[in-house]
Amino acid sequence: GKRRKSTMLTTLRERAELLGLQVENFLHWDDYSEGFFVGANNSGYGLHVDCVPSSNVGSVFAGHKLLAIWGFQEESRKIKKMHSRELFVAPLNQPQVRALERACAVAIAPPGSIYIFSGAVAHAVANVGFTAPSDGCPPRPSIVASSYEAFVGLHPQHLEVLM
């Protein structure tokens, strides 16, 4: 078979291509050094801004992922100065609660979902290691497994942020 660097059987770029998106026209799409994360409940990735200001597209395979993002530039600078590398997991302290109230988006991505956001803004990710309740049964503990790839799209603002 063909040798691959990806940890995925089919990357998001390959799936987008199958759906008819002309990914070869993107300025950049990194599906060879993508991230693959596995973690338990209350694990995650501390608040940060990506070194390379690209967009991230990912999928959740198991568990639920909580994602918080803040506004571009000034708001991200402020929040990063106060909370850089902090994990936003339970129990949250009051400054973290206030920071989340200032986020422009806080979302839970369930298994099977696709998420997309700019890595050029401050963001924090936490794993919610429980399944969704079903058939009257309570949630069960679960690991969280997800992956992401980075890309720079064709919108002029993407290039402006990259430069």
C-alpha positions in Angstrom: 0.0 0.0 0.0 0.8 3.7 -0.2 3.0 4.9 2.6 1.4 7.7 4.7 2.6 10.0 7.4 -0.9 10.6 8.7 -2.2 8.8 11.8 -5.6 8.8 10.1 -7.0 6.3 7.6 -8.6 9.2 5.7 -7.6 12.8 6.5 -10.1 15.6 6.7 -8.4 17.1 3.6 -9.0 13.8 1.7 -12.6 13.8 2.9 -13.1 17.4 1.8 -11.6 16.5 -1.6 -14.1 13.6 -1.9 -16.9 16.1 -1.2 -15.8 18.2 -4.2 -13.8 20.9 -2.3 -10.8 21.9 -4.4 -8.3 21.7 -1.6 -5.3 22.1 -4.0 -6.4 25.7 -4.3 -5.9 26.4 -0.6 -2.8 28.4 0.3 -1.8 25.6 2.8 -3.3 22.4 4.2 -1.3 20.4 6.7 -2.6 16.9 6.9 0.8 15.2 7.4 1.7 16.5 10.9 -1.9 16.8 12.2 -2.7 16.4 15.9 -4.3 13.4 17.4 -5.4 13.7 21.0 -6.6 11.0 23.4 -7.4 12.0 27.0 -9.6 11.4 30.0 -12.2 13.6 31.6 -10.8 17.0 32.8 -7.7 16.7 30.6 -7.1 19.2 27.8 -4.9 21.8 26.3 -4.2 25.0 28.1 -5.1 28.4 26.7 -2.8 29.5 23.9 -2.5 31.0 20.4 -1.0 28.8 17.8 2.5 29.6 16.6 1.4 29.4 13.0 -1.8 31.4 12.6 -3.7 29.0 10.5 -7.3 27.6 10.8 -7.9 24.3 12.4 -10.5 21.7 11.3 -11.0 18.7 13.5 -13.2 15.8 14.3 -14.2 14.1 17.6 -14.3 10.3 17.5 -15.2 9.5 21.2 -16.2 11.6 24.2 -17.0 15.3 24.1 -14.7 18.2 23.6 -15.3 21.6 25.1 -13.8 24.5 23.1 -13.5 28.1 24.1 -12.2 30.9 21.7 -11.7 34.6 22.2 -11.7 37.5 19.8 -8.9 38.2 17.4 -5.9 40.3 18.4 -6.7 42.6 21.4 -9.0 40.3 23.3 -6.8 37.3 22.6 -3.7 39.3 23.9 -5.5 40.3 27.1 -6.8 36.8 27.9 -3.5 35.2 27.0 -1.7 37.6 29.3 -4.0 36.6 32.2 -4.4 32.9 31.6 -1.7 31.6 29.2 -1.4 27.8 29.4 -4.1 27.4 32.0 -6.3 24.4 31.7 -10.0 25.3 31.8 -11.3 22.2 33.5 -13.4 21.6 36.6 -13.3 23.1 39.1 -13.0 26.5 37.5 -11.9 29.4 39.6 -13.7 32.7 39.4 -11.1 34.4 37.1 -11.5 31.5 34.6 -15.3 31.8 34.8 -15.0 35.5 34.0 -12.7 34.7 31.2 -15.1 32.2 29.7 -17.9 34.8 30.0 -15.7 37.1 27.7 -15.1 34.3 25.1 -16.7 34.9 21.8 -17.7 31.2 21.6 -17.9 28.3 24.0 -19.1 25.0 22.5 -19.2 21.3 23.2 -18.3 19.1 20.2 -19.9 15.6 20.6 -18.7 12.4 19.0 -19.0 12.5 15.2 -18.8 16.3 15.0 -16.5 18.5 12.9 -15.1 21.7 14.4 -13.4 24.6 12.7 -11.8 27.7 14.2 -8.8 30.1 13.8 -5.7 29.1 15.7 -4.7 32.8 15.5 -7.0 33.5 18.4 -6.7 32.5 22.0 -8.3 29.1 22.6 -8.6 26.4 25.2 -9.8 22.9 24.9 -11.0 20.6 27.7 -12.1 16.9 27.5 -15.5 16.0 28.8 -15.0 12.3 29.3 -18.6 11.1 29.4 -20.9 9.6 26.9 -24.2 11.3 26.2 -27.1 9.9 28.2 -29.3 7.5 26.2 -32.4 5.4 26.7 -32.8 6.8 30.2 -29.3 5.6 31.2 -26.9 8.1 32.8 -23.7 9.1 31.0 -20.8 6.6 31.3 -17.1 7.5 31.6 -15.4 7.7 28.3 -12.0 8.7 26.9 -11.9 11.6 24.4 -10.3 11.0 21.0 -10.0 13.7 18.4 -7.8 14.9 15.6 -7.2 18.1 13.7 -5.5 19.5 10.7 -4.4 23.1 9.9 -5.1 25.0 6.7 -4.9 28.5 5.3 -8.0 29.3 3.2 -8.6 31.5 0.2 -10.3 34.4 2.0 -8.1 37.5 1.9 -8.3 37.8 5.7 -6.7 34.4 6.1 -3.6 35.6 4.2 -3.6 38.9 6.1 -3.5 37.0 9.4 -0.8 34.6 8.2 1.4 37.6 7.1 
